[in-house]
Amino acid sequence: MPSRFFWAFRFSSAADFVAIVLITVAACCGAGSCDAAPSQNVVKRTASSDVDDAPQDEEPRLVTEVFEQSSNGEFSLQSSEIFPASRTTQIPTPVALPVTAIIPAQKKPLAFPPPQVVNEPGPWKTLFYENDFSILQQPEHAWLPGEHLKNRQGSFLGEDWRVSAGGEIRFRYLQEKNRIRRGPATSEDYALIRWRNYVDVHYSDWVRAYAEILDGSVYGDQAARQGIDENRWDLTNAFVDFVLFADDETSSVFRYGRQEMLFGRQRLISPLDWSNSRRTFQGFRYLHKEGDWKLDLFTVNPVSASSGFNDPDIAGTNFDQPNYNVYFSGAYATYTGIENTVFEAYWMWMHNSEPRVGYADGSRHLVGTRAAHLIPVSDGIADDDRIWDLEIEGGYQFGTDIGDRVSAGFATTVIGHTWKRRPWQPRLSGLFYWSSGDIDPNDGIDNTFYTYFPLGHAYWALSDNVSGQNLIDYSLQLDVKPTTKMTAATAVHWMQLASGQDTGYQVNQVPFGTAGNGTGLGSALDIYGVYNFQPWWDLQAGYSWYWFGKYVERTIPRGDCTQFYIQTSLRY
């Protein structure tokens, strides 16, 4: 902590009295046993008698008191000096305190637990256009690969510009058996390689251009290729931002182009980072922030095959094009003005002018909300020795789908408890998820909930057999942190169809099986961990089991599913 200098001048009789007391105490301590060896944290406080108030024959006296700062931040008298100062002695100018010395440090806000397998180490975010490399401004920051490519500055046409470049290369080896996916039951043993590179240019304070290219390749697979596996040398982001207004509290930005999107907990809109190709859109957005409020308006078309609306056999090796038969629009508002609390409200509308028979699409509106809250609990050591985390989200869906009226919905809640002072900082949580299924296929009402563009991998078991449509899921999860660099978790799921008159749905929302064959989907167990060697290098691995229930056994019989993967990522 920087040294503090306190200056007091004798302007009144009360000030005289205080000065005399300080001088007396200082003299006693200087002559007595209270004098101690000076420490490294020393603060000098100097007082001077006021010349105008003192008698003319009395010399002003400069009093220097030395205080020692203790470990708890308090100051105690250590030693003193008293010496006469001539009339020509110039009293030192008070030293200005750094802002950090006079303003108490703000308490770091508590962090909400992320979804499963979401890892955002250091300055790299799930959306690379939100990366934050402000750490490079610190003189003694740890080395980061590619740091010389970040925040390069210059000027053009009298305006400042700033450019950054970087990326990631990721390798995953995967074994899976009997997974519910495109094609018949099979055993697969294959590798996925993904390479991302981006350039981010800011010109002046009012315009930004961002471009990101991705190459996703797959080796050794034998089954029908999935839309999430391959996308060769394609643009995932290519947009321009125009800053309409910005100050310390408010900003308004208009964006156009190809872009990834992420909202809330990624249950409804996610870039799907688990995939080898990622999910991207093209269109317009308006982003507004004012104090604790944020509002995001958008209207876009899905682009990549992992969106579910482009043919994976074509999109994998051809330049992706927007699907103009599908429009996805919405408004997403977020409020964070209450400590440790997040409120979100949203409206989404997807309109598919070529709806598919058996699928839950058509023209669907969703009105929903989400609330999350953290409750710190003290055990006498700190304010947050333990933390409760609570979350609830749900919505109602309405519209039309191939002549039927849509009336559907979903709801989910999560309750967790973290012991921060215990070894490994365990967190135990429970989850309940429900989304409606069609009750009667002949009543002219479609009750099947459509999940839009979710990160299903994080919520409905890591083995990726089912999606969150026509689903009831009960889950327990245990997270631990054996070291500051490692996180591990295990989760168990019990799943069933919400309606036996509807089918099951694969993770990519494709229907499977035949309605009227029971509701038992089965149970699943996930074990996984991630180790961050550095903020730019991590290793993760996982093993999953899915024991299928009666519905699967009767409609698409197969053995139980297993999946193993190991993955490493290098960022720069």
C-alpha positions in Angstrom: 0.0 0.0 0.0 1.4 3.4 -0.9 2.7 5.6 2.0 0.3 8.2 3.3 1.3 11.7 4.4 -1.0 13.6 6.7 -0.5 17.3 7.2 -2.1 19.3 10.0 -1.7 23.0 10.7 -2.5 24.9 13.9 -5.3 27.2 12.8 -7.2 27.4 16.1 -6.9 26.8 19.9 -8.4 23.3 19.4 -5.8 22.5 16.8 -3.1 23.9 19.2 -4.3 21.5 21.8 -4.2 18.5 19.4 -0.7 19.5 18.3 0.6 19.8 21.9 -0.8 16.3 22.7 0.8 14.8 19.7 4.1 16.5 20.5 4.0 15.2 24.1 3.1 11.7 23.1 5.8 11.7 20.4 8.4 13.0 22.9 7.5 10.3 25.4 7.7 7.6 22.9 10.9 8.9 21.5 12.5 8.8 25.0 10.8 5.7 26.3 10.5 2.1 25.6 7.8 2.4 23.0 10.3 3.4 20.4 10.6 0.4 18.0 12.6 -0.5 15.0 11.1 1.1 11.9 9.2 -1.3 9.5 9.0 -1.3 5.8 5.5 0.2 5.8 6.1 3.6 7.3 3.9 6.7 7.0 5.1 10.1 8.1 2.7 12.6 9.4 3.9 16.2 9.7 2.4 19.1 11.6 3.5 22.7 11.7 2.4 25.6 14.0 0.8 28.4 12.2 3.1 31.4 12.0 0.3 34.0 12.2 -1.2 32.5 15.4 2.2 32.0 17.2 3.9 34.7 19.2 6.5 36.6 17.1 9.4 35.6 19.3 8.5 31.9 19.0 10.0 29.8 16.3 7.6 27.6 14.4 8.3 24.0 15.1 8.0 21.2 12.6 6.7 18.0 14.2 7.3 14.7 12.4 5.5 11.7 13.7 6.3 8.3 12.3 3.6 5.7 12.2 3.8 2.0 11.4 1.1 0.4 9.3 0.0 -2.9 10.8 -1.2 -6.0 8.9 -4.8 -5.1 9.5 -4.4 -1.7 7.8 -4.4 0.4 11.0 -1.7 2.9 12.0 0.2 2.9 15.3 2.7 5.4 16.7 6.2 4.2 16.3 8.7 7.0 16.9 9.0 10.8 16.6 11.3 13.6 16.0 11.0 17.2 17.3 13.3 19.8 15.9 13.3 23.5 15.4 12.7 25.0 12.0 14.0 28.4 10.9 11.6 31.0 9.5 13.1 30.4 6.1 12.4 26.6 6.3 10.0 25.7 3.5 7.3 23.4 4.7 7.1 20.5 2.3 4.2 20.4 -0.1 1.7 17.7 0.8 2.0 14.7 -1.4 -1.1 13.9 -3.4 -2.5 10.5 -2.6 -3.2 8.0 -5.4 -6.8 7.4 -6.1 -6.4 3.8 -5.0 -5.1 5.0 -1.6 -8.0 7.1 -0.7 -10.9 5.1 -2.3 -11.5 1.7 -0.7 -11.2 -1.1 -3.2 -14.6 -2.3 -4.4 -15.6 -5.8 -3.4 -15.4 -8.1 -6.3 -18.9 -9.3 -7.3 -19.6 -13.0 -6.8 -19.5 -15.1 -9.9 -22.4 -17.3 -11.0 -21.5 -20.9 -11.8 -21.2 -21.4 -15.5 -23.0 -24.1 -17.5 -21.2 -27.5 -17.8 -18.0 -27.6 -19.9 -18.0 -23.8 -20.5 -14.4 -22.8 -19.9 -13.4 -19.1 -20.3 -9.8 -18.8 -19.1 -8.1 -15.4 -18.8 -8.9 -12.8 -21.5 -10.5 -15.3 -24.0 -14.3 -15.5 -24.0 -16.7 -17.9 -25.7 -17.4 -15.1 -28.3 -13.9 -14.0 -29.4 -15.3 -10.6 -30.3 -15.8 -10.0 -26.5 -12.2 -10.9 -25.6 -10.7 -8.5 -23.0 -6.9 -8.0 -23.1 -6.8 -5.1 -20.7 -4.4 -7.3 -18.6 -1.7 -6.4 -21.1 -1.7 -2.8 -19.6 -0.2 -4.2 -16.4 3.6 -4.0 -16.5 4.2 -7.3 -14.9 1.5 -9.4 -16.6 2.1 -13.0 -17.4 3.2 -13.7 -21.0 0.5 -14.5 -23.4 1.1 -16.0 -26.9 0.3 -13.5 -29.6 0.2 -10.6 -27.1 2.2 -8.4 -29.6 -0.7 -8.7 -32.0 -3.2 -7.2 -29.4 -4.2 -3.5 -29.3 -1.7 -2.3 -31.9 -2.3 1.4 -32.3 -1.9 4.0 -35.0 -3.6 6.9 -36.8 -5.3 7.3 -40.2 -6.9 10.4 -41.7 -6.4 12.2 -38.4 -8.2 9.5 -36.4 -6.8 6.9 -34.0 -7.2 3.2 -34.8 -6.6 0.0 -32.9 -6.2 -3.5 -34.3 -6.0 -6.9 -32.6 -5.6 -10.4 -34.0 -5.6 -13.9 -32.5 -7.3 -17.2 -32.5 -7.4 -20.8 -31.3 -6.5 -24.3 -32.4 -8.4 -27.2 -30.8 -8.0 -30.9 -31.1 -10.5 -33.5 -29.9 -10.4 -37.3 -30.0 -13.7 -39.0 -29.5 -15.1 -42.5 -29.1 -18.8 -43.1 -29.0 -21.1 -46.1 -29.1 -24.8 -46.4 -29.8 -25.5 -42.7 -29.7 -28.8 -41.5 -31.0 -27.7 -39.5 -34.0 -28.1 -39.3 -37.8 -28.1 -42.8 -39.2 -28.2 -46.2 -37.5 -26.6 -47.2 -34.3 -22.9 -47.5 -34.7 -19.5 -47.3 -33.0 -17.4 -44.3 -33.9 -13.7 -43.5 -33.3 -12.6 -40.2 -34.8 -10.8 -36.9 -34.4 -11.9 -33.3 -34.8 -9.6 -30.3 -35.4 -10.9 -26.7 -35.3 -8.8 -23.6 -36.1 -10.2 -20.1 -35.5 -8.5 -16.8 -36.5 -9.8 -13.3 -36.1 -9.0 -9.6 -36.8 -10.6 -6.9 -34.8 -10.3 -3.2 -36.0 -11.5 -0.2 -34.1 -11.4 3.1 -36.0 -11.8 6.3 -33.9 -14.6 5.8 -31.3 -17.5 5.2 -33.6 -16.8 2.3 -35.9 -15.5 -1.3 -35.6 -15.0 -4.1 -38.1 -14.6 -7.7 -36.9 -13.9 -10.8 -39.0 -13.3 -14.4 -37.9 -12.6 -17.4 -40.1 -13.0 -21.1 -39.0 -11.7 -24.4 -40.4 -13.4 -27.4 -38.9 -12.2 -30.8 -40.1 -13.0 -34.4 -39.1 -10.9 -37.5 -39.5 -11.7 -41.2 -39.2 -15.5 -41.1 -39.0 -17.5 -43.8 -40.7 -21.2 -42.9 -39.9 -23.2 -40.2 -41.7 -21.5 -36.8 -41.1 -23.1 -34.4 -38.7 -23.7 -30.7 -39.2 -21.6 -29.9 -36.1 -18.5 -31.8 -37.3 -17.3 -30.2 -40.5 -17.0 -26.6 -41.9 -14.0 -26.0 -44.1 -12.6 -22.5 -44.2 -15.7 -20.4 -43.6 -16.6 -17.0 -42.2 -18.2 -17.3 -38.8 -18.1 -13.6 -38.1 -17.9 -10.6 -40.4 -19.7 -7.6 -39.1 -19.4 -3.8 -38.7 -20.4 -1.9 -35.6 -21.5 1.8 -35.7 -21.4 3.5 -32.3 -24.4 5.8 -32.2 -23.7 7.1 -28.8 -21.3 6.3 -25.9 -20.3 7.7 -22.5 -19.4 6.3 -19.2 -22.9 5.0 -18.5 -24.6 4.6 -21.8 -23.8 3.1 -25.2 -25.8 2.5 -28.4 -24.4 0.3 -31.1 -25.9 -0.8 -34.5 -24.4 -4.0 -36.0 -24.8 -5.6 -39.4 -23.2 -8.7 -40.8 -22.4 -12.3 -40.0 -22.2 -12.9 -36.2 -22.4 -15.5 -33.5 -24.9 -14.8 -30.6 -25.1 -15.8 -27.0 -27.8 -14.9 -24.5 -28.4 -15.8 -20.8 -27.4 -19.3 -19.9 -27.3 -20.5 -23.5 -30.4 -22.6 -23.1 -32.1 -20.9 -26.1 -29.4 -19.0 -28.0 -25.8 -20.2 -28.1 -22.8 -20.3 -30.5 -22.5 -24.0 -29.6 -18.8 -23.9 -28.8 -18.8 -27.7 -28.3 -19.4 -28.2 -32.0 -16.5 -28.3 -34.5 -18.2 -25.8 -36.7 -20.0 -23.4 -34.3 -23.4 -21.7 -34.9 -23.6 -18.4 -36.7 -26.2 -16.0 -38.1 -26.4 -13.1 -40.5 -28.4 -9.9 -40.0 -29.0 -6.8 -37.9 -28.6 -6.1 -34.2 -29.0 -3.1 -32.0 -27.2 -3.2 -28.6 -28.1 -0.6 -26.0 -26.6 -0.3 -22.5 -27.7 2.2 -19.9 -26.4 1.9 -16.3 -27.6 -1.5 -15.0 -29.8 -2.2 -18.0 -29.0 -3.8 -21.3 -31.2 -4.3 -24.3 -30.5 -6.3 -27.4 -32.7 -6.3 -30.5 -32.0 -8.6 -33.5 -33.3 -10.0 -36.7 -31.1 -12.5 -38.4 -31.0 -15.6 -40.6 -29.3 -18.9 -39.7 -26.1 -19.6 -41.6 -24.1 -22.6 -40.6 -25.3 -26.2 -40.7 -25.1 -26.4 -36.9 -28.0 -24.1 -36.8 -30.2 -27.0 -38.1 -31.4 -25.2 -41.2 -28.7 -25.9 -43.8 -27.7 -29.3 -45.3 -24.6 -30.7 -43.6 -23.6 -32.6 -46.7 -23.4 -29.3 -48.6 -22.4 -26.8 -45.9 -19.4 -28.7 -44.7 -17.3 -28.0 -47.8 -19.1 -25.0 -49.4 -19.2 -21.4 -48.4 -22.1 -20.9 -46.0 -25.1 -18.9 -47.1 -27.9 -17.5 -45.0 -31.2 -19.4 -45.2 -33.6 -16.6 -46.1 -36.6 -19.0 -45.5 -35.9 -18.7 -41.8 -36.0 -15.4 -39.9 -35.1 -15.3 -36.2 -35.9 -12.0 -34.4 -36.1 -11.0 -30.8 -35.6 -8.6 -27.9 -33.5 -9.5 -24.9 -33.3 -7.3 -21.8 -31.0 -7.7 -18.8 -31.0 -5.9 -15.4 -28.2 -6.3 -12.9 -28.9 -3.3 -10.5 -29.5 -5.6 -7.5 -26.4 -7.0 -5.9 -25.7 -10.7 -6.7 -28.9 -10.8 -8.9 -29.6 -11.0 -12.6 -33.1 -10.5 -14.1 -33.7 -11.2 -17.8 -36.8 -10.9 -19.9 -37.1 -11.8 -23.6 -39.3 -12.2 -26.7 -38.2 -14.4 -29.5 -39.8 -15.1 -32.9 -38.7 -17.7 -35.4 -40.5 -17.8 -38.7 -39.8 -20.7 -41.1 -41.7 -20.2 -44.4 -41.0 -23.9 -45.2 -41.9 -25.8 -42.0 -40.9 -29.5 -41.9 -43.4 -32.2 -41.1 -42.8 -33.8 -37.7 -40.5 -31.0 -36.6 -41.4 -28.3 -34.1 -40.7 -25.1 -36.1 -43.2 -23.1 -38.2 -43.8 -19.6 -36.9 -43.3 -19.5 -33.1 -43.1 -16.7 -30.6 -41.6 -17.1 -27.1 -42.1 -14.8 -24.1 -39.9 -15.7 -21.2 -37.9 -14.6 -18.2 -35.0 -15.7 -16.1 -33.9 -14.8 -12.6 -30.7 -15.8 -10.8 -29.6 -14.9 -7.3 -26.6 -15.6 -5.1 -26.9 -15.8 -1.3 -23.5 -15.6 0.5 -23.4 -17.2 4.0 -20.8 -16.4 6.6 -19.2 -19.0 8.9 -17.3 -16.4 10.8 -14.3 -16.2 8.5 -15.6 -14.1 5.6 -18.9 -12.8 4.2 -19.0 -15.6 1.6 -17.7 -18.8 3.3 -20.6 -20.6 1.6 -22.8 -19.5 -1.3 -26.3 -20.5 -2.3 -27.1 -20.1 -6.0 -30.7 -20.1 -7.2 -32.0 -19.8 -10.7 -35.4 -20.1 -12.4 -36.2 -19.7 -16.1 -39.3 -20.3 -18.1 -41.5 -19.2 -21.0 -44.6 -19.6 -23.0 -44.5 -20.3 -26.8 -47.3 -19.6 -29.2 -47.9 -19.3 -32.9 -48.7 -21.6 -35.8 -47.0 -24.8 -37.3 -48.4 -26.4 -40.5 -51.9 -25.3 -39.7 -51.9 -26.1 -36.0 -52.0 -23.6 -33.3 -48.9 -23.6 -31.1 -49.3 -23.6 -27.3 -46.2 -24.8 -25.5 -43.8 -23.9 -22.8 -40.8 -24.7 -20.7 -39.6 -24.2 -17.1 -36.4 -25.0 -15.3 -34.9 -24.4 -11.8 -31.4 -24.9 -10.3 -30.5 -24.8 -6.7 -26.8 -25.1 -5.7 -24.6 -24.7 -2.6 -20.8 -24.1 -2.7 -18.5 -24.6 0.3 -15.7 -22.1 -0.5 -13.7 -22.8 2.7 -13.7 -26.6 2.3 -11.0 -28.5 0.5 -11.8 -28.6 -3.2 -14.6 -26.0 -2.8 -17.4 -28.5 -3.5 -20.6 -27.4 -5.1 -23.7 -29.6 -4.9 -26.6 -28.7 -7.1 -30.0 -30.0 -8.2 -31.8 -29.3 -11.5 -35.4 -29.8 -12.7 -36.3 -29.2 -16.3 -39.6 -29.5 -18.1 -40.7 -28.7 -21.6 -44.1 -29.6 -23.0 -44.8 -32.3 -25.6 -47.9 -32.7 -27.8 -50.8 -34.0 -25.9 -53.1 -35.0 -28.8 -51.7 -35.1 -32.4 -55.3 -34.7 -33.8 -56.7 -31.8 -31.8 -55.2 -29.0 -34.0 -53.0 -27.8 -31.2 -49.2 -28.4 -31.2 -47.9 -28.5 -27.6 -44.3 -29.4 -28.5 -41.8 -26.8 -27.2 -39.2 -25.7 -29.7 -35.7 -25.0 -28.1 -34.4 -22.6 -30.8 -30.6 -22.7 -30.8 -29.4 -24.1 -27.4 -26.2 -25.4 -25.9 -27.8 -28.8 -25.3 -24.5 -30.5 -24.6 -24.3 -28.6 -21.3 -27.8 -29.4 -20.0 -29.2 -32.7 -21.3 -26.3 -35.1 -20.6 -22.8 -34.8 -22.3 -23.4 -37.8 -24.5 -25.8 -35.7 -26.7 -28.7 -38.2 -27.2 -31.7 -36.0 -26.6 -32.7 -32.3 -26.8 -34.8 -30.3 -24.4 -38.1 -30.8 -26.4 -40.9 -32.9 -24.8 -38.6 -33.7 -21.9 -38.6 -34.0 -18.1 -35.1 -34.1 -16.6 -34.1 -34.5 -13.0 -30.4 -34.0 -12.3 -27.9 -33.9 -9.5 -24.4 -32.5 -10.0 -21.2 -32.2 -7.9 -18.5 -29.8 -8.9 -15.0 -29.6 -7.3 -11.8 -27.6 -7.7 -8.9 -29.8 -6.6 -6.5 -27.0 -7.5 -6.8 -23.4 -8.7 -6.2 -24.7 -12.3 -8.5 -27.7 -12.3 -12.2 -28.1 -12.2 -14.0 -31.5 -12.2 -17.7 -32.5 -12.1 -20.0 -35.4 -12.2 -23.7 -35.3 -13.0 -26.5 -37.9 -13.0 -29.8 -37.5 -15.0 -33.1 -39.2 -15.0 -35.1 -38.5 -18.1 -38.5 -39.2 -19.6 -40.8 -37.8 -22.2 -43.2 -35.1 -20.9 -45.9 -36.6 -23.2 -46.2 -40.2 -24.3 -48.3 -39.0 -27.3 -45.3 -37.2 -28.7 -42.0 -38.5 -30.0 -38.5 -38.1 -28.6 -36.1 -35.6 -30.1 -32.5 -35.9 -30.9 -30.0 -33.3 -29.7 -30.4 -31.5 -33.1 -34.2 -31.4 -32.6 -34.9 -34.2 -35.2 -37.8 -36.5 -34.0 -37.0 -40.1 -33.3 -39.1 -43.1 -32.4 -42.9 -43.5 -32.5 -45.4 -41.9 -30.1 -47.4 -44.2 -27.8 -44.5 -46.4 -26.7 -44.1 -45.2 -23.2 -42.1 -42.3 -21.8 -38.9 -43.8 -20.4 -35.8 -42.3 -22.1 -33.3 -43.6 -19.5 -30.7 -42.3 -17.2 -27.2 -40.8 -17.7 -24.0 -40.3 -15.9 -21.3 -37.8 -16.8 -17.8 -37.4 -15.5 -15.5 -34.7 -16.8 -12.7 -32.4 -15.9 -10.7 -29.5 -17.3 -7.2 -28.4 -16.4 -5.9 -24.9 -17.4 -2.1 -25.2 -17.6 -2.1 -21.5 -18.6 -5.0 -19.1 -19.5 -4.1 -19.9 -23.1 -3.7 -23.7 -22.8 -6.2 -26.3 -21.4 -6.9 -30.0 -21.4 -10.2 -31.5 -20.7 -11.6 -35.0 -20.8 -14.9 -36.7 -20.1 -16.7 -40.1 -20.0 -20.5 -40.5 -20.3 -22.9 -43.4 -20.0 -26.6 -43.4 -21.1 -28.7 -46.3 -20.1 -31.7 -46.2 -22.4 -35.3 -46.7 -21.2 -38.4 -48.4 -22.6 -39.2 -45.8 -25.2 -35.8 -46.2 -26.9 -35.8 -50.0 -26.5 -39.2 -50.2 -28.2 -38.8 -47.8 -31.0 -35.0 -47.7 -32.0 -33.5 -50.7 -30.1 -29.8 -50.6 -29.4 -27.3 -51.2 -26.7 -26.6 -48.6 -24.1 -24.6 -45.5 -25.1 -21.0 -44.7 -24.0 -18.8 -41.7 -25.0 -15.3 -40.8 -24.2 -13.4 -37.7 -25.3 -10.2 -35.9 -24.7 -9.6 -32.4 -25.9 -6.9 -29.7 -25.8 -7.0 -26.0 -26.9 -4.3 -23.5 -27.5 -5.3 -19.8 -27.8 -3.3 -16.9 -29.0 
